[in-house]
Amino acid sequence: VLARKIENPIILTKTYATLAPPPPSSISITQHPSSLIRHRPSPPSTVKMNKERLMKMAGAVRTGGKGTVRRKKKAVHKTATTDDKRLQSTLKRVGVNTIPAIEEVNIFKDDLVIQFLNPKVQASIAANTWVVSGTPQTKKLQDVLPGIINQLGPDNMEHLKRIAEEMQKQVAAAGGAAKEDNDDEVPDLVPGETFEEVAQEAKA
């Protein structure tokens, strides 16, 4: 047997090219997308827990027992500082001017007087706007008389007449009560007269 040595053998290999699939053409789906999604049902314990939690939250917002209305949303009121800033902005736009050296402002309402002592007074004649700032005191008309008699107008005449009539009645009642008090006092002694004689003269 003769053996022949082959140098540098040539090995032939067959290569297979991997081809990418062709790009897909446009696909139109006529079926509803939700039907393509497979939903997994929630466990019964989770559903029960959520229901109990919702019932608890609903009961917390009720104002009373079963069948009553739920509590409405609490309104957030603006602070007085915000209102004051808005008022000052409006007054500035109107164009009010401060009137200095005002010692007293009286506002008459029926038989009452709203009195401001040393207030801050602002006015705009063109806009017919007057602003009085301060601490008011509500008093009866007879309590501030006669100091404001020169400030009263024709609208207050009826109140003045009624006050005068009430004062006359009070004076008359006070005079009658004083006279009755004097009758209860012990009369002065007169020389030569006795209590019996005075009593008989009073009966006669």
Summary of the structure (lengths in Angstrom):
residues: 204
radius of gyration: 51.8
end to end distance: 194.3
largest distance: 199.6
contacts: 314
relative contact order: 0.05
helix: 40%
strand: 16%
